[in-house]
Amino acid sequence: MAKLSVRQLLAQGPNQLANAYLLAGDEPLQLQECADAIRQQAKAQGYSEREVLHVDGRFDWNRLFASAGTLSLFAEKRLIEVHLPDGKAGAKGAKALSEFIANPPQDVMLLVMAHQWQGASDKTKWVKAFVEAGHFVRVYAPRPEEMPGWIRQRCAQVGLRVADDALIQLAARMEGNLLAAAQEIEKLKMRFGQQQVTVRDVASLVADNARFDVFRLTDALLGGNLYRALRVLRGLRANDLPPVVVHWALERESRTLLKLSALRRPRPADYRKLGIWPQRQGLINQALARLDESRLLKMHAQLAQLDRVIKGQSRGQDDALSQPWLAIERWLVEFTQPPAGH
């Protein structure tokens, strides 16, 4: 068996069903749609009974084997779902799942849904067991540059015609929130039918449902995208995120950049040691190309001053900088500036 992308899973037919599936990720729409596809295909293959087990701190993993061994008077094939809210099986759960997959009961399909996920979990034995004997599907939210393509595909699925500029506007308003995007697309389809949706329609009818977090903020910063960084920051402020959390994220990235800058020519092992996955290395390198070590030291020192402003222990250089959110915006502006002479 193997690792599958969401698209690969959804393209599979009922005859390609595996005995075990692991769906992992915190993007709820794709996680739900993948699970629905597996359930429908399983039902088409005769898995007419479904049992759901929700794992918490008191969960007894013997229930998994008891459920698999219980005879049913109404169904020959059964689907057992195990839901991991925090994505962690624990030592007992890892052992139970590995044993279950190694010797799957006849006519029982296992579907494990991890609603949160850490990349380090990919290397655990029980996850590798799914890769070897079943299917492992990692669910990701599309990156900002991928969002227009995802929305275009979704519109095509429901038969909604959207002008190119309207599609870009829709992607901006739905950034990181696929569930809201899917709902808005359905509403637009009901409203316009076969009529093409214009950018004016999107501006007047679609709310701004971008799901912002500090990691999207730091990604925008590393890439030097000031407009997006400010938009994300103001979204965080509107959602009442404490400025101290933003400061933590900025300081964390600043410290990482300083460590890599001191190495002059960092090697792949250096990135791994700092917990930087390959997909983020490009953004990190963009920031290192823009910010030399002396400028990074200056920016890092400014974060110490910003910390005191946030805690009310110090005033900024002027009245505006004594306000935490404005002081953070000033820092973002300076961080994203190109090198001198560019």
Secondary structure as UniProt FT lines:
FT   STRAND          2..4
FT   HELIX           6..11
FT   HELIX           14..16
FT   STRAND          20..24
FT   HELIX           28..44
FT   TURN            45..46
FT   STRAND          47..54
FT   TURN            57..58
FT   HELIX           62..69
FT   STRAND          77..84
FT   TURN            85..86
FT   HELIX           90..102
FT   TURN            106..107
FT   STRAND          108..114
FT   HELIX           119..123
FT   HELIX           125..133
FT   STRAND          135..138
FT   HELIX           144..146
FT   HELIX           147..158
FT   HELIX           164..173
FT   TURN            174..176
FT   HELIX           178..192
FT   TURN            193..194
FT   HELIX           199..205
FT   HELIX           214..222
FT   TURN            223..224
FT   HELIX           226..238
FT   TURN            239..240
FT   HELIX           243..262
FT   HELIX           268..273
FT   TURN            274..275
FT   HELIX           278..290
FT   HELIX           293..310
FT   TURN            311..312
FT   HELIX           320..322
FT   HELIX           324..335
FT   TURN            340..341
//
